[in-house]
Amino acid sequence: AGKAFQALHDINPLRLDFIRQRVALQDCAVVDVGCGGGILTEALAAAGARVTGIDLGREALAAAEAHRRKSDLTITYRRIDAESLADQSPATFEVVVCMELLEHVPQPPSLVHACARLVKPGGHVFFATLNRTPLARLLAIFMAEGLLRIVPPGTHQYDRFITPRELASWAGASGLTAGDFHGMLYLPFLRHSTLIRNTAVNYLAHFRKGGVP
């Protein structure tokens, strides 16, 4: 898992920049859905946001909480799924981020809908996921899992990958408006990541919730 964390650390500044270019994070209420060990959660908090991180993984949350105590950042971690939080606290957050989670859940449209319910009218929702293309299969599964062992074998299932069109369709059905899609290129040997127009492998997406804040 060390290499997987390394990859997350390497792409984290890029994700944060993608969000910051579209939202002023200072004093902004943000929820990080599927926060894992809190790498992006902490970066959002350090950028001035008031962040809630949610995940179902006990170990990941424990690690995130231990790290938070050392960093002294204002973050609330909760063991809850997005659907349950949306039932408890609808339209609570100005920004919802959901990174590298859609391709792992049994019902991705339900998760997209929950993210839409969590955000206030006029708010922002960000996703990162993997496109269902032969190139993504080659790079994310054959290369990253098989050859390079950046992520543990079996992490990704190709048929769970999501095309931008599918994501845009689920988002639209949930009241989120026109997406802004950018591809992400990660070069593990150089530990370098960059945004590209091509969304054939990994991509980031930004939506707005309809209505006036």
N, C-alpha and C positions, 0 to 999 in steps of 0.2 A: 504493500500500500504506500510505501515511501515515495515511489515514483509517481503514483497517482496524485499524492499531495503536492509533490514538486510541480506537476503540470498545472494543478489548480492555482498554486502560488504564482506560477509564471503567467497565466492568463488573467489573473485577478485584476491587475491594473487596467487592462484593456476593457474588461467588463465594467469596472468602476467609471472609466472615462466615457464609455458609451452611455451610461446612465447620467453622469454629470453634465454631459453636453446637452441633455434634454430636460433636466430638472435641476432646480436649485435645492440642494439637499439640506442646507442649514435649517435646523429646527423643523425638519419635515418628518411626518409620521410614516415610517416605512415598515413593511413586513417582508422578511426573507423566508419564502416558503421552501421547505426542504433545505434548511440552512447547513445541515451536516455539522462539521466541526467549527463553523463560524468564520471561515476565511473572508468571505465577502461581507458577512454581517459586521465584522469588526471594521472593515474598510469603510463601510457606509456610516458607521457610528463615528469613526475618526474624521469623516468628512462633515460631521455636524448633525447628522440625522438622529432622530429618536427611533431606535430600531427594536422590533420584536422578531426573534428568530424562532421558527417552528420546524419541528422534525419529529419523526416517529422513532428514530434510532436512539436508544438509551445511551449507548457508549459515545456516540458522536456528540450528543447534547452534554454529557458529563465532561467531555474534553473541552467543548466550547465554553461551558460555565467555568471550568478551572482556569482557562485562558483569560476569560473576562475578568475574573477576580484579580489576576496579575496586571491586566492592562488598565483597569479602573475606568473602562468605557461604560456608557449608559446603554445597556442592552438587556432586554428581558427575553429569556429563553423559555419556551413552553413545549411540552410533549403533546402535540395535538395535530390533527390533519387539517388541511385548508378548508375542507367542507364543513367540519365541526366549528372551526373558528369563524367561518362566514355566517353560520347559524347564530353564534353567540354575539358577534360583533360586526354586523354588516356595515358597509360604507364607512369604515373607521380610518382607513389609511389613505394618505395622499399618493403613496407609491407602493406597488406590489412587485417584488422580484421573485422569479421562479426559474432558477438556473439548473440545467442538467437533471431535471426531475421528470419532465413530461414523458420521456422515452422509457421510464422505469415503472410508471404506475399502470394499473390494469385498465383504468378508464380516463385517458387523457382529456376528453371533452368535459368530463365532470370537474377535473382540476382547473381547466381554463375558466369554466363557469364560476367556480369557487373564487378564483382570483378576481374575476370581474365583480363578484358580489362584495369582496373585501374592500375594494377601492371606492373612494368618494367620487361623485360626479365631477368630471373635469380632471380626474386623477390619471396616473400613468401606470401601465402594467408592462413589465419586461419579462421576456422569456429567452432562454438559450436552450437549444436542442440540436439534434442531428437529423439531417435530411436523409430521406430514403432513396439513395442513388447508389449505383455500382461503385462510384468513387468513395463514397462514405463507407461502404462495406469493406473496400480494400484498405482504406486508411485507418478507420476507427476499430475495425475488428481484426483483419488479417495483420496489419502492421502494429497498431498500438497494443493489441492484446497478445497476438501470436509472436511476432518477431521482437518488438522492442520491450514488451512487458511493462509498458507505462501504466496500464490498468490491468487488474487481475482478469485472466481468461474467464469468459462467461458473463462479464459485466454488461455487455451490450447484446441485444437481440435485434437482428436486422429488421424483422417485420414490425418491430415496435418504433422504428424511426419514423419521423413525421415530416411531411413535406410542408413548405411555407404555405401552399394553397390550403392544405388541410387545417393548419393552425389559424390562418386568416378566416377560414369558414367557421370554425368553432368560436373564435373570438367575436366575429360579427354576430353570430347567433346568441352570444352572451351580452350584447350591448357595447362591445368595444369597437372603436372606429379605426379606420385605415392604418394598417401596419407599415412600419418602416423596417425593412429587413437588411441586415448586413452579414456577410460571411465572415468567418474567422479562420485565419490560417495560423497554425501552431507548429513551429519547427523545434522538436524536442532536443535535437543535437545542439542547437544554438540557444535553447531556452528562450526563444523569441516568439512573440505572437503579434499579429497585426490584423486590422480590419480590411476586408476586401469586398468588392461588389458581388463576387461569385458565392452563392449560398449552397454550393453542391455538397459540402461536408458539414461542418459546424456552422450554425448561424445564430445571431441575436435578433430579437424582434421587439419592437416598441409599439404599444397601442395606447389610445386614450379612451377613457370612459365617457360616453356621451352625456350631454347635459352640462349645465353651468355650475361651477363650484359654489 
